[in-house]
């Protein structure tokens, strides 16, 4: 087993107490590097990723590479599975996988934005307990 590594989710610096004044991505990376983190779990949301374009993904990848930081995974935006079409949802998966590929992320984190019992074909509340 190799050396354990430490990463932190970057969304911690754009939401919650930082919602009104998010910490710039470069500042987050510089600070994490300074304190000995090995990498990040990338919150693929504005303002750290303004848009999911090739140029923005390359910019993020370069910032990570320049600091010698890795990526443990990404948390990315997904549409509501209860209101999105299958095509819309799969398009979001593909777009988020583009981010993974560009920045070297081994994982794509999928957070449901809906209560599991509201998703068509999902488990009932009783089955979830």
N, C-alpha and C positions, 0 to 999 in steps of 0.2 A: 504494500500500500504506500502510495506516494505522500508527499508532504501535504498536509491539509492547507487549504487556502481560504481566505476571508474576503467576502464581497458584501456590498450593501446595495439596497434598491435605491435608484436615483429618484424615484417618485417621492421619496421622503423629503426631498428638497424643493418640490414644486407644489405640493398640496398641504393640507393641514395648516400648521402655523406659518407656512411659507407661501400660502396661496396668494396673498396680496403682493408679496415681493419675493418671487421665486429666486433661488440662488442660481446664478449662471452655471451652465454645464462645465465650462472650463474651470471655474472656481471649485466646483464639486470634485472634479477629477484631480486637480492640484492638491486639494486638501486630503483626499483619500490616499493619494500617493505619499504625501508627507507623513501621514499617520500609519503607513505600512500595510494598507489594504492591497490585496492582490488584484482586485477587479471590482466590477459592478454587476448588479442585475439591472439591466437597462430599462427604465420606464420610457417607452417609445411614445411619449406624449409631448405636446408643446409645453414649455418653450425649449425643452432639450432636444426634441425632434420636431421642428416646425412643420414639415411635411414629409411624407414618405416618398421622397424622390431619390433617384440615383445619386445626385450631387449631395443631398443632405446626408444620406447613408454613408457616402465616402468621407464626408466631413467628420462625422462621428467616429468612423473607423480610424481616421488619421489622428484624431485627438487621443484616442485610446492607445494607439501604437506609439505615438510620440511620448507618452508617459509610461509605457511598459505595463499597461493595465489590461487584464483580460475581461471576459464576459462570462458570467455563470449562467445567464439566461436573460430573456427579455419578457417584460410584461407589456402587452400591446393592446391597442383598442380593438374591440370587437363589437359588432352590432348586437342588438338584443335578439337572442335566438327565438323569442316568442313573437317578434314582429318582422324580422328580416326574412327574405326569401332564402331558399337554399343557395341560389346563385350569389346573392349578396354576401352571405356568410362565408361561402367558399372563396369568394374574391378577397375578403378580409384575411382569411387564413393565408392565401397565396401572397398577399401584400406583406403580411407580417413575417412570413418565411423569407421574403426578400431582405428584410431587415436582419434576420438571423444570419443569413448567408453573408451579407455585406460586412457585418461587424464580428463575425466568428462566434456567434452564440450557439451552444450545443442544445439549448432548450427554448421552447416557446411556451410561455405561461398563458393559460387560458382561464380567465376569471369570468364567471357568469355574472352578467349584470342583472339577471332576473332571479327571483325565487325559483328554486328547482321545480316546485310544483306547478309553476306557470308555463314551463317550457313544453311545447307539444311533444308527446311521446315520453315525457320524463317520468320519474318515479313519483308516486303519491307521497304525501306527508308521512303516512304510516310506514311506507317502505324506506324512507330516508332516516327514520329514527332508529 
